[in-house]
Amino acid sequence: MRIYRFLAAAVGPIDADDCFQETFLAAMRAYPRLQHADALDRWILRIATRKALDHHRGRARRPVPSDTASEMADARPAAAKAGTIDLSDPLWEAVRTLPPRQRAAVVHRYVLDLPYEQVGEMMGCSAEAARANVHQGMRKLREEVGSG
């Protein structure tokens, strides 16, 4: 959980899942060469740190998933256009309490405005499973934020 929290803070909630997977794939590949198993948690955190840094370095090289960059900029929510999302907002605090798959699905659907088919593709599941994760996450958010 500490690794995921680090990645969520370092790369943001949208990219944390991918970096988390990359971290543990790299750890599994390198495990046979591990020298000090008593420091396993620090070793994995170092790998996560490298993956977060690689993520930020690679951002400029990633293709834009749109025909034109201006179309993509116009489709983004106002907070994303400004480049700032206030993570101390009670809504974002509630989003962070969601289970990871629900959190990722909600962020993909409502922050990135992706259709359910693409949400499923991003999460490695069907569109129906993505829709169910979004529905469950939104229900929990309405209960928590709506009652507050």
C-alpha positions, 0 to 999 in steps of 0.5 A: 500500500505504501508503494501505491500511495507513493506512486499516486502522489508522484505520478497522479492517480491516473498513472499510478496503476501503470507505474505500480504494475511496472514496479512489480514486474521489474521487481519480479525480473530482478528478484533473483539478483537481490542481495539483501532480502531484509530490505525488500520494502526499501528495494521495491520503493527504490524501483517505484521511484525510478519508475515514477521518474521514468514516467515523467521523463517519458511524458514528452515522448508519448503519443497524444491519443487524438487526431489533433492536440487541439481537439484533445485540449478542448475535450478535457475538463476545466480543471485539467485544462488549467493543469491544476486539480486541488487534491485537498478538495473533499471530493478528491479525498473521497476519490482516494478512499475508493478501491483502486479499480473503482478509483481508476475507472472513475478517474478515466471516465470522468476526469479523462472523459473516456468512453467505457470501451476505452476505460476497459481497455486502459484497465485490462477488462471489458467495457461492462466491467469498467461500467460496473467499476464506475457505477460502484465508485460513483455510488460510494462517492455520492454516499460519502460526499452527498452525506457530508 
